[in-house]
Amino acid sequence: MKFTFIYQKGFMEYEIELKLLTSENAGEVIETKLLPHLSASITKQTLILTNHYFDTSDRTLRKHDIGLRIRGNNQQFEQTLKTSGKSIGGLHQRPEYNVQLDPVNKQNVDVPDLRLFPLSAWPKTINIDELQTKIEILFTTHFERKVYLLEFSDGNIVELVWDLGQVKCGNKSTPICEVELELKKGSTSALFDVAKRIVILLPTTIGTDSKAALGYHLLDGLPVKKYEQNQQKITGNTQTSADEFVHFLTTQLQHFQMLSAAIRRQYTEELASNIQNVLFELVDSLANFTHHFPCSSLDRVHINLEKVCSDWSLILPQNNENDACSLLTRAPTTQVQLDIVQCLVEQPWSSKV
């Protein structure tokens, strides 16, 4: 589902997108085991993309949760501004402004021209003219992108993208190995249906960070996002509203995903214990909410989440990094996260509230 607003010097898009981190053989699996079994018309395209990301030395854009890049593909160039949006457990919705650059007409493709974006795109705390003099290249990304436009007979259109490459900063690099799913038209259920098919075929985990976020992490060696745990609890003694539940479940799911990403980078007993605590809180909050607002979809999520929690409790005493990472990328663990996100987005209980 994309909403496009046309401006004189560019345009803004709202994207609804899911990202799955996976293994290097994902491209082959998508081609041979996923696409042939989809009841969809499929258009394919291959792109070789190079992106230069810009910011100031004191990270002005990062502090405002803004991404700025110039993308090149076969001598075609585009500058993009991504501003602060919202994310629910890996489902991202973020305003994006894109402007085509024409080097033939002497447009600079090495440094973005910030005035090409509408002034309304910028926070009032940023001085555009001053920022223009301070921005510089911080890091780059280089990857091959396979694009599959899936047009289903019911009118839903989903774009499936497979990216394989790396983020580079000086002599440091980190791999890009991810599937992105964007809803172009129709119901979000189509997006989740394709995602769940992929999860069955490949070891995956939900990606919460953008490529720009990976670059900042590589550059600064610091977490891209800081998480402050919500102290509010969902209890059976409190008449919790649906809005309170959505907020609590969203923050707890984000906490679980951040801990999962951290433990895949470096296993520690503390992280493993924290993951178990968050899983327990998710199970308890679902049980208490469905007590107030019965919902068959959430009941199924609750049962599946209890199984993941039980499996984690079994491997926790062993302190085995391989077992922990395997559990976090297996189908049931990613599946239940997708189910939670889908419930949060579609809110099947809303008619009962």
VMD Tcl script that draws the C-alpha trace (Angstrom):
set ca {
  {0.00 0.00 0.00}
  {1.76 3.13 -1.16}
  {0.47 6.68 -0.97}
  {2.23 9.08 -3.31}
  {2.16 12.87 -3.10}
  {3.60 14.75 -6.07}
  {5.72 17.84 -5.47}
  {7.23 20.26 -7.97}
  {10.77 18.99 -7.31}
  {10.23 15.49 -6.07}
  {7.74 13.19 -4.45}
  {7.03 11.54 -1.15}
  {5.97 7.94 -0.71}
  {4.60 6.08 2.27}
  {5.76 2.48 2.18}
  {4.47 -0.54 4.09}
  {7.38 -2.93 4.21}
  {8.63 -6.07 5.97}
  {12.27 -7.11 6.11}
  {13.56 -10.64 6.67}
  {17.23 -11.40 7.33}
  {18.25 -14.76 5.92}
  {21.00 -16.88 4.36}
  {23.01 -16.46 1.18}
  {21.13 -19.21 -0.67}
  {17.82 -17.36 -0.34}
  {17.88 -16.28 -3.99}
  {17.96 -19.87 -5.23}
  {15.22 -20.95 -2.80}
  {13.00 -18.04 -3.85}
  {13.42 -18.89 -7.53}
  {12.93 -22.66 -7.23}
  {10.69 -23.25 -4.20}
  {8.65 -20.09 -3.67}
  {7.80 -18.39 -6.96}
  {6.61 -21.52 -8.83}
  {4.01 -22.12 -6.12}
  {2.53 -18.61 -6.02}
  {-0.72 -17.97 -7.87}
  {0.56 -14.68 -9.19}
  {1.79 -12.98 -12.34}
  {5.52 -12.35 -11.77}
  {7.69 -9.65 -13.33}
  {11.44 -9.98 -12.69}
  {14.25 -7.44 -12.75}
  {17.92 -7.43 -11.68}
  {19.70 -4.27 -10.50}
  {23.28 -3.57 -9.42}
  {23.01 -0.79 -6.84}
  {25.59 1.48 -5.25}
  {24.49 3.87 -2.52}
  {26.37 6.69 -0.83}
  {25.02 7.75 2.56}
  {25.51 11.28 3.89}
  {25.47 13.01 7.25}
  {27.44 15.61 9.20}
  {30.39 14.80 11.41}
  {28.21 15.31 14.50}
  {25.44 13.06 13.07}
  {22.74 15.73 12.69}
  {20.60 13.52 10.46}
  {20.98 10.43 12.60}
  {19.84 12.39 15.66}
  {16.65 13.23 13.77}
  {16.20 9.63 12.53}
  {16.73 10.78 8.94}
  {18.49 8.89 6.17}
  {20.04 10.66 3.16}
  {21.56 8.86 0.18}
  {22.36 8.99 -3.53}
  {21.70 5.73 -5.36}
  {23.30 4.80 -8.67}
  {22.16 2.10 -11.07}
  {23.50 1.84 -14.62}
  {24.33 5.59 -14.77}
  {20.89 6.48 -13.42}
  {21.00 8.45 -10.17}
  {18.44 9.27 -7.51}
  {18.74 11.15 -4.23}
  {16.51 10.00 -1.38}
  {15.48 11.40 1.97}
  {13.88 9.04 4.50}
  {12.35 10.77 7.50}
  {11.18 9.45 10.84}
  {8.27 7.04 10.55}
  {6.89 4.21 12.64}
  {7.63 0.53 12.99}
  {5.62 -2.29 14.52}
  {7.81 -5.30 15.20}
  {9.58 -5.11 11.85}
  {6.70 -3.76 9.73}
  {7.97 -0.36 8.67}
  {6.01 2.69 7.51}
  {8.25 5.62 6.74}
  {7.89 8.75 4.55}
  {10.36 8.74 1.67}
  {11.24 11.53 -0.76}
  {12.90 10.68 -4.07}
  {14.37 13.00 -6.73}
  {15.89 11.86 -10.01}
  {19.27 13.42 -10.84}
  {20.40 14.13 -14.40}
  {24.19 14.30 -14.81}
  {23.72 15.18 -18.50}
  {22.23 18.50 -17.38}
  {25.15 18.99 -14.99}
  {23.30 17.98 -11.83}
  {25.79 16.91 -9.17}
  {25.51 13.19 -8.46}
  {28.27 13.21 -5.83}
  {26.57 15.42 -3.22}
  {22.79 15.72 -2.64}
  {21.14 19.05 -3.34}
  {18.95 19.39 -0.25}
  {16.84 22.15 -1.83}
  {15.44 19.61 -4.29}
  {13.40 18.14 -1.44}
  {10.27 20.03 -0.30}
  {10.88 22.22 2.75}
  {8.00 20.46 4.52}
  {10.10 17.27 4.58}
  {12.60 18.78 7.01}
  {12.21 19.24 10.77}
  {12.07 22.91 11.78}
  {15.15 22.38 13.94}
  {17.33 21.82 10.85}
  {18.80 24.74 8.88}
  {18.95 23.42 5.31}
  {21.54 25.89 4.02}
  {23.86 25.20 6.94}
  {23.36 21.45 6.62}
  {24.23 21.59 2.91}
  {27.72 22.88 3.73}
  {28.41 20.17 6.31}
  {27.19 16.89 4.81}
  {29.74 14.32 3.71}
  {29.85 10.67 2.66}
  {30.00 8.39 5.70}
  {29.60 4.90 4.23}
  {28.42 3.05 1.13}
  {26.37 -0.01 0.25}
  {26.92 -2.25 -2.75}
  {24.53 -5.06 -3.60}
  {22.75 -7.00 -6.29}
  {18.99 -6.66 -6.10}
  {16.54 -9.16 -7.55}
  {13.09 -7.62 -7.84}
  {9.93 -9.71 -8.25}
  {6.62 -7.90 -8.71}
  {3.87 -10.31 -7.63}
  {0.41 -9.47 -9.00}
  {-2.27 -11.73 -7.51}
  {-5.63 -12.47 -9.09}
  {-7.49 -10.82 -6.19}
  {-5.84 -7.47 -7.00}
  {-3.16 -7.55 -4.30}
  {0.33 -6.55 -5.48}
  {3.46 -7.31 -3.46}
  {7.03 -6.45 -4.41}
  {9.56 -9.05 -3.25}
  {13.18 -7.88 -3.22}
  {16.26 -10.03 -2.57}
  {19.42 -8.07 -1.74}
  {22.90 -9.61 -1.49}
  {26.00 -7.48 -0.95}
  {27.69 -5.44 1.76}
  {27.88 -2.19 3.68}
  {31.37 -0.66 3.54}
  {33.11 1.98 5.63}
  {36.83 2.33 4.96}
  {38.34 -1.11 5.48}
  {35.34 -2.35 7.48}
  {32.33 -4.12 6.02}
  {29.24 -6.04 7.03}
  {27.09 -8.29 4.81}
  {23.69 -7.48 3.36}
  {21.61 -10.64 3.05}
  {17.93 -9.77 3.25}
  {14.49 -10.08 1.72}
  {12.24 -7.02 1.63}
  {8.51 -7.26 1.01}
  {6.58 -4.12 0.13}
  {2.82 -3.87 -0.26}
  {2.16 -1.96 -3.47}
  {-1.59 -2.42 -3.54}
  {-4.27 -4.19 -1.55}
  {-4.48 -5.87 1.84}
  {-1.64 -6.31 4.33}
  {-2.68 -9.97 4.60}
  {-1.08 -10.54 1.17}
  {2.23 -9.21 2.51}
  {2.12 -11.50 5.54}
  {1.10 -14.50 3.45}
  {4.22 -14.21 1.25}
  {6.41 -13.59 4.31}
  {5.14 -16.71 6.07}
  {5.77 -18.81 2.95}
  {9.40 -17.64 2.94}
  {9.81 -18.36 6.65}
  {8.83 -22.00 6.10}
  {11.47 -22.39 3.38}
  {14.46 -20.59 4.93}
  {16.04 -19.80 8.29}
  {14.98 -16.19 8.83}
  {14.60 -13.51 11.42}
  {12.76 -10.22 11.22}
  {14.99 -7.27 10.34}
  {14.39 -4.10 12.34}
  {17.31 -1.99 11.06}
  {17.67 -0.26 7.71}
  {20.82 -0.48 5.60}
  {21.64 3.02 6.79}
  {21.34 1.81 10.38}
  {23.81 -0.99 9.61}
  {26.18 1.60 8.21}
  {26.01 3.78 11.31}
  {26.59 0.74 13.49}
  {29.63 -0.20 11.41}
  {30.93 3.37 11.46}
  {30.39 4.30 15.11}
  {30.31 0.88 16.76}
  {27.28 1.95 18.76}
  {23.69 0.62 18.87}
  {21.52 2.36 16.31}
  {18.57 2.47 18.66}
  {18.29 2.62 22.40}
  {15.45 0.75 24.02}
  {13.92 1.77 27.31}
  {11.85 -1.06 28.71}
  {8.22 -0.21 29.35}
  {7.56 -0.52 33.05}
  {3.80 -0.84 32.61}
  {2.44 -4.36 33.04}
  {-0.68 -5.92 31.56}
  {-2.39 -7.66 34.47}
  {-5.60 -9.56 34.92}
  {-6.64 -7.12 37.64}
  {-6.62 -4.12 35.32}
  {-9.18 -3.31 32.67}
  {-6.54 -2.71 30.02}
  {-7.69 -0.79 26.95}
  {-6.93 -2.03 23.47}
  {-4.64 0.96 22.85}
  {-2.65 0.23 26.01}
  {-2.31 -3.38 24.97}
  {-1.11 -2.48 21.47}
  {1.51 -0.12 22.90}
  {2.73 -2.64 25.45}
  {2.88 -5.57 23.04}
  {4.64 -3.45 20.40}
  {7.37 -2.32 22.80}
  {7.88 -5.82 24.19}
  {8.14 -7.32 20.70}
  {10.68 -4.65 19.73}
  {12.62 -5.45 22.90}
  {12.65 -9.16 22.01}
  {13.87 -8.41 18.48}
  {16.65 -6.11 19.68}
  {17.83 -8.68 22.22}
  {17.70 -11.37 19.52}
  {19.87 -9.26 17.20}
  {22.33 -8.58 20.03}
  {22.68 -12.23 21.03}
  {23.28 -13.29 17.41}
  {26.20 -10.85 17.34}
  {27.63 -11.98 20.68}
  {26.09 -14.57 22.97}
  {25.97 -13.84 26.71}
  {24.09 -15.50 29.54}
  {22.58 -12.15 30.50}
  {21.09 -11.62 27.04}
  {19.72 -15.18 27.01}
  {18.09 -14.62 30.39}
  {16.63 -11.28 29.27}
  {15.11 -12.95 26.20}
  {13.40 -15.49 28.43}
  {11.99 -12.71 30.65}
  {10.58 -10.84 27.67}
  {9.02 -14.03 26.31}
  {7.32 -14.64 29.67}
  {5.99 -11.08 29.68}
  {4.65 -11.46 26.13}
  {2.88 -14.71 27.06}
  {1.36 -13.17 30.21}
  {0.21 -9.99 28.46}
  {-1.48 -11.97 25.67}
  {-3.28 -14.17 28.20}
  {-4.55 -11.19 30.16}
  {-5.62 -9.21 27.12}
  {-7.57 -12.08 25.55}
  {-9.30 -12.51 28.91}
  {-10.75 -8.99 28.46}
  {-11.07 -9.08 24.65}
  {-11.54 -12.67 23.39}
  {-9.97 -13.16 19.97}
  {-9.34 -16.47 18.20}
  {-6.33 -15.07 16.28}
  {-4.63 -13.96 19.48}
  {-5.48 -17.28 21.14}
  {-3.51 -19.09 18.43}
  {-0.63 -16.64 18.79}
  {-0.65 -17.22 22.55}
  {-0.40 -20.99 22.15}
  {2.46 -20.74 19.64}
  {4.29 -18.19 21.78}
  {4.04 -20.47 24.80}
  {5.77 -23.18 22.74}
  {8.62 -20.83 21.78}
  {8.94 -19.77 25.43}
  {9.05 -23.41 26.55}
  {11.71 -24.29 23.96}
  {13.83 -21.33 25.05}
  {13.57 -22.42 28.69}
  {14.93 -25.83 27.72}
  {18.04 -24.51 25.95}
  {18.74 -21.68 28.41}
  {20.58 -23.81 31.04}
  {22.89 -25.23 28.36}
  {24.36 -21.82 27.41}
  {24.86 -23.07 23.86}
  {25.26 -20.24 21.37}
  {24.50 -22.40 18.31}
  {21.27 -23.75 19.79}
  {20.15 -20.27 20.79}
  {20.78 -18.75 17.36}
  {19.15 -21.74 15.67}
  {15.99 -21.33 17.75}
  {15.81 -17.60 17.00}
  {15.95 -18.16 13.22}
  {13.72 -21.21 12.94}
  {10.28 -20.98 11.36}
  {8.05 -21.13 14.50}
  {9.94 -18.26 16.19}
  {9.76 -15.93 13.19}
  {6.24 -17.10 12.37}
  {4.86 -16.13 15.76}
  {6.45 -12.68 15.47}
  {4.80 -12.18 12.09}
  {1.48 -13.31 13.58}
  {1.82 -10.78 16.41}
  {2.63 -7.96 13.97}
  {-0.29 -8.93 11.74}
  {-2.67 -8.86 14.70}
  {-1.32 -5.48 15.78}
  {-1.80 -4.07 12.29}
  {-5.16 -5.62 11.45}
  {-6.52 -5.66 15.06}
  {-9.03 -8.51 14.64}
  {-10.40 -7.79 18.13}
  {-11.41 -4.20 17.27}
  {-15.05 -5.15 16.55}
  {-15.27 -6.53 20.09}
  {-13.80 -3.45 21.80}
}
mol new
graphics top color blue
foreach p $ca { graphics top sphere $p radius 0.5 }
foreach p [lrange $ca 0 end-1] q [lrange $ca 1 end] { graphics top cylinder $p $q radius 0.2 }
display resetview
